[in-house]
Amino acid sequence: MVVTVATCERGRAALAGCSGVRAVPLEEAAPAHAEVLWRRAGTTGPEIAAALSRARAARWVHTDTAGVDDLPLPELAARRVVLTKTSAYTDAVAEWIVTAVLVAAKGTPAYADASRDGRWEPGVGAPRLVSGTCALIVGDGAISQAAASVLTAMGATVTPVGSRSPSGWDALLPGTDWLVLACPLTERTHHLISAAVLGALPVGAWLVNAARGEVVDERALATALDSGHLGGAVLDTFSVEPLPADSPLWGRPNVVVTPHDAWRASGAGRRQVADFLDQLHRYRTGRPLHRTVDTAAGY
């Protein structure tokens, strides 16, 4: 049995020499007979949508991205094409979340500013223990679970909640020190973190966003930061990327901006390939695929 996989040039290079696999260009008419589409990082959602419209024999799409919100989910659902996503970023993003909480707790931005300016200011970052604090993690997938296990081991009380309406967890907000976002972007989670949610947090709480930028109402976030209600934020994703130069989130001493890099770690590409090859072996041998996405629900 030969499986035809449509993918980008990097994907075809990774599949070179694989027995029983025929790799074809994603961007050409060749995917018409491809039953598998492999979306590597750097391939856009519209490119996958265009390839899918040609690949009438497609049965499975695998993406090397953590998010799936830019993929043609309605068409995948209507055609009953299976969608899976990689596990290559789980550890990297979970570690980023833990690092973000530590950066906030230990006052790292203030110490970094003092170091850069040559100032010796003991206590300038007002450091605190993570132990004894409370983290609310919005999202209950593998990344959330991995981050929760580490924060729990550090002595924090961690409550993971699904990406449903805050009415299910609003009672927890007044006791939350770290509001951590690791949920998918769907119609239900767009601007989930609103002015009301931010206002319900205690004074000094921090927001940590490893989800999509659109999960947060950035205007409401800027207002909450201006008022001094929030202690600060560590943000990896934004509604518009790159973050525009005139964004009110730039230049704040209590806001750390990383350029959608939470997933990035040495060896990520190798892990993506190994993950896809494992999935491909399962597909070829008729076994269930891992990490399937509910294309109707969007995650």
SULRA-V123265 format. One line per field, one symbol per residue. ss: DSSP state (H for helix, E for strand, L for the rest). phi: phi as a letter, one per 40 degrees, with the letter a starting at -180 (. if undefined). psi: psi as a letter, one per 40 degrees, with the letter a starting at -180 (. if undefined). A space follows every 50 residues. Layout:
ss: ???
phi: ???
psi: ???
//
This chain:
ss: LLEEEEELHHHHHHHLLLLLEEEEELLLHHHHHLLEEEELLLLLHHHHHH HHHHLLLLLEEEELLLLLLLLLHHHHHHHLLEEEELLLLHHHHHHHHHHH HHHHHLLHHHHHHHHHHLLLLLLLLLLLLLLLLEEEEELLLHHHHHHHHH HHHLLLEEEEELLLLHHHLHHHHLLLLEEEELLLLLLLLLLLELHHHHHH LLLLLEEEELLLHHHELHHHHHHHHHLLLLLEEEELLLLLLLLLLLLLLL LLLLEEELLLLLLLLLLHHHHHHHHHHHHHHHHHLLLLLLLELLLLLLL
phi: .bbcbcaccccccccdgccgbbcbcccbcdcdbccbbbccdhccdccccc ccccccccbabbbcbccbcccccdcdcccfccbbbcbcbdcccccccccc ccdcccgddccccccccgbcbdgccfcbccdgcbbbbchbcccdcccccc cccchccbbcbccbdcccbcccccbccbcbbabccbdcbcfdcbdccccc ccdgcbbbbbcccccbcccccdcccdcgccciabbbbacbbdcdcccccc gccbbbbbcfbdccadgccccdcccccccccccccgccccfcbccccga
psi: hhhhhhiiddddddehehhehhhihdeaededehehhhhihdhidddddd ddddgeehehhhheidieeeigddddddefhhhiiiededdddddddddd dddddefdddddddddefhhghedefiiidheihhhhhhfaddddddddd dddeeihhhhiifaieeeedeedeehdhhhhfiihiddehfdgiddddde iiheiihhheaidedhgdddddddddeedidaihheiidhhihideheei ehefhhhigfedehihedddddddddddddddddeeiiiifihgddde.
//
